[in-house]
């Protein structure tokens, strides 16, 4: 435990698992009060249980980030429960794979809705509150797939995540004058369960991706969480509109 974020309230969307949960716990260990949002009550409950075990003040909020009413209610609930909102990590997302010309229209739209529109709606609500209360910090989840790298079969995801990178840079310029620092993070392959193929071990996965990731392994959840915390910390106070690539050298 440390007190880097003591007295701060952090909101993490997609906080029920993976990068979202790891980052929520990292903020909790650093002294923050943490609100996690997502669509699964059970996974959010587990994250808040883990946060409480660390001694962190935690709350869970069932939210669909593709619905503006849900996101508006989320920010209201978080600020009412915790007394404010200082930092937001807009992490909720999902992949809808398929070749561009063969992708179902519903999957295309769903990818844009959750990965891009969800970030935009979240920022709208967060920025409105932060502007009225002295500023804050926002970190958006982008990806190396999009603005930095292309992967066949991931066109919808790439389009949405490239949009997040562009939206982040624009919004950062628009709201830094209000004391709101906005940045993004673009991870490469990270060691979540989804990074493994059926029946594949972590070692086998790392061997497979070594051909395209110079460091020779998938990134660790804590490495992404640490990067998010840095962007949200005073140490990154001069970082505005930055898209931090964290990919083991795959786009170098």
C-alpha positions in Angstrom: 0.0 0.0 0.0 1.1 3.6 -0.6 -0.7 6.9 -0.5 -0.1 8.2 -4.1 -3.8 8.5 -4.7 -5.0 9.0 -1.1 -8.2 11.1 -1.0 -8.8 10.6 -4.7 -11.8 8.8 -6.2 -11.2 6.7 -9.3 -13.8 5.3 -11.7 -12.9 2.2 -13.8 -15.2 1.0 -16.5 -14.9 -2.6 -17.5 -13.7 -3.1 -13.9 -14.9 -6.7 -13.4 -12.0 -8.6 -14.9 -8.7 -8.4 -16.7 -7.0 -5.1 -17.2 -9.9 -3.3 -15.5 -9.7 -5.3 -12.3 -5.9 -5.2 -12.2 -6.0 -1.4 -12.6 -8.7 -1.0 -10.0 -6.7 -3.0 -7.5 -3.6 -1.0 -8.3 -5.4 2.2 -7.5 -6.8 0.7 -4.4 -3.3 -0.2 -3.2 -2.3 3.3 -3.9 -4.9 4.7 -1.5 -7.7 5.7 -3.8 -11.4 5.1 -3.4 -12.4 3.0 -6.4 -15.7 2.7 -8.2 -15.9 -0.1 -10.8 -18.5 -0.3 -13.5 -19.6 -3.1 -15.9 -22.4 -5.3 -16.9 -21.8 -8.4 -14.7 -22.8 -8.0 -11.1 -20.9 -11.1 -10.1 -17.5 -10.0 -11.5 -17.9 -6.5 -10.1 -18.7 -8.0 -6.7 -15.5 -10.0 -6.8 -13.5 -6.9 -7.7 -15.0 -4.9 -4.9 -14.4 -7.8 -2.5 -10.7 -7.8 -3.5 -10.6 -4.0 -3.1 -12.2 -4.2 0.4 -9.6 -6.8 1.4 -7.0 -4.2 0.6 -8.7 -1.7 2.8 -9.9 0.4 -0.1 -13.3 2.1 -0.2 -15.0 0.4 -3.1 -18.3 0.4 -4.9 -19.8 -1.5 -7.9 -22.1 0.0 -10.5 -24.0 -2.0 -13.1 -23.6 0.0 -16.3 -23.9 -0.4 -20.1 -21.5 2.3 -21.5 -23.3 2.3 -24.8 -26.4 3.9 -23.2 -26.1 7.6 -22.4 -28.6 7.3 -19.6 -26.6 4.6 -17.9 -23.3 6.5 -18.1 -25.0 9.7 -16.8 -26.4 7.7 -13.9 -23.0 6.1 -13.2 -21.3 9.4 -12.7 -24.1 10.7 -10.5 -23.9 7.5 -8.4 -20.1 7.6 -8.1 -20.0 11.2 -7.1 -22.8 10.8 -4.6 -21.3 7.6 -3.1 -17.7 8.8 -2.9 -18.1 12.6 -2.8 -16.4 13.3 -6.1 -14.6 12.0 -9.2 -10.9 12.8 -9.7 -9.8 10.1 -12.2 -11.5 7.9 -14.8 -10.1 4.9 -16.7 -12.5 4.3 -19.6 -11.5 0.7 -20.2 -14.7 -1.1 -21.2 -14.5 -2.8 -24.6 -15.0 -5.9 -26.7 -13.7 -7.5 -29.9 -15.8 -8.5 -32.8 -13.5 -10.3 -35.2 -14.1 -11.0 -38.9 -12.8 -9.9 -42.3 -14.0 -6.4 -43.2 -16.2 -7.4 -46.2 -17.6 -10.4 -44.4 -18.4 -8.9 -41.0 -22.0 -8.8 -39.9 -23.4 -5.3 -39.8 -24.6 -5.8 -36.3 -21.1 -6.8 -35.1 -19.6 -3.8 -36.9 -22.1 -1.5 -35.1 -21.6 -3.3 -31.8 -17.8 -2.8 -32.0 -18.2 0.9 -32.6 -20.8 1.2 -29.9 -18.8 -0.3 -27.0 -15.3 0.5 -28.0 -15.7 4.1 -29.3 -19.1 5.5 -28.5 -18.9 4.0 -25.0 -15.6 6.0 -24.4 -17.2 9.1 -25.9 -20.3 8.9 -23.7 -18.2 8.2 -20.6 -16.0 11.2 -21.3 -19.1 13.4 -21.8 -20.4 12.6 -18.4 -17.0 12.7 -16.7 -15.9 15.9 -18.3 -19.2 17.6 -17.4 -18.6 16.8 -13.7 -14.9 17.6 -13.7 -15.3 20.9 -15.4 -17.8 22.0 -12.7 -15.5 20.8 -9.9 -12.0 21.9 -10.6 -10.7 19.4 -13.1 -9.5 15.8 -13.1 -7.7 13.2 -15.2 -9.0 10.7 -17.8 -7.2 7.7 -19.3 -8.9 6.0 -22.3 -8.2 2.5 -23.4 -7.1 2.4 -27.0 -5.0 -0.3 -28.6 -2.0 -0.9 -30.8 -4.5 -2.5 -33.2 -5.8 0.7 -34.8 -3.7 3.8 -34.9 -0.4 1.9 -34.6 -0.8 -1.6 -36.1 -3.1 -3.6 -38.3 -4.3 -7.2 -37.8 -6.3 -9.0 -40.5 -9.8 -9.9 -39.3 -9.8 -7.1 -36.7 -11.0 -4.2 -38.9 -14.0 -3.2 -36.8 -12.0 -3.2 -33.6 -9.1 -1.3 -35.3 -11.5 1.3 -36.6 -13.0 1.8 -33.2 -9.7 1.9 -31.3 -8.1 4.3 -33.8 -11.1 6.5 -33.2 -10.4 6.4 -29.5 -6.8 7.5 -30.1 -8.0 10.4 -32.3 -10.8 11.4 -29.9 -8.4 11.4 -27.0 -6.0 13.8 -28.7 -8.8 16.2 -29.7 -10.5 16.1 -26.3 -7.2 16.7 -24.6 -6.7 19.9 -26.5 -10.3 21.0 -25.8 -10.4 20.5 -22.1 -6.9 21.0 -20.7 -7.8 24.6 -20.1 -10.4 23.4 -17.7 -7.8 21.5 -15.7 -8.7 18.1 -17.2 -5.8 16.0 -18.5 -6.8 13.3 -21.0 -4.5 10.6 -22.3 -4.8 7.1 -23.8 -3.0 3.8 -23.4 -2.5 1.4 -26.3 -1.5 -2.1 -25.1 -0.3 -4.8 -27.4 -0.9 -8.5 -26.5 -1.5 -8.8 -22.7 -1.6 -12.0 -20.7 -5.4 -12.2 -20.2 -7.2 -15.5 -20.7 -8.4 -14.3 -24.1 -4.7 -14.1 -25.3 -4.5 -17.9 -25.2 -5.9 -20.1 -27.9 -7.9 -23.2 -26.8 -5.7 -25.6 -24.9 -2.7 -23.3 -25.0 -0.5 -22.6 -22.0 1.0 -19.3 -21.2 4.4 -20.5 -22.3 3.0 -21.8 -25.6 1.3 -18.4 -26.1 4.5 -16.5 -25.5 6.4 -18.8 -27.9 3.7 -18.1 -30.5 3.7 -14.3 -30.2 7.5 -14.1 -29.9 7.7 -13.9 -33.7 5.9 -10.5 -33.7 6.7 -9.2 -30.2 10.4 -8.6 -29.8 10.4 -8.8 -26.0 9.3 -12.4 -26.5 6.2 -12.5 -24.2 2.8 -11.1 -23.6 2.5 -8.1 -21.3 1.5 -8.6 -17.7 -1.7 -7.1 -16.3 0.3 -5.2 -13.7 2.4 -3.5 -16.4 -0.7 -2.0 -18.0 -2.1 -1.0 -14.6 1.2 0.7 -13.7 1.2 2.6 -16.9 -2.4 3.8 -16.3 -1.5 4.9 -12.8 1.5 6.8 -14.1 -0.6 8.7 -16.6 -3.1 9.5 -13.9 -0.5 10.6 -11.4 1.2 14.0 -10.8 4.4 12.5 -12.2 2.7 12.7 -15.7 1.5 16.2 -15.2 2.9 17.4 -18.5 1.4 14.6 -20.5 -1.6 15.8 -22.4 -3.2 14.0 -25.4 -0.6 11.3 -25.3 -1.3 7.8 -26.6 1.1 5.6 -24.6 2.1 2.4 -26.6 2.9 -0.6 -24.4 3.6 -3.5 -26.7 7.0 -5.1 -26.1 8.4 -3.5 -29.2 5.9 -4.9 -31.7 5.3 -1.5 -33.4 8.9 -0.1 -32.9 
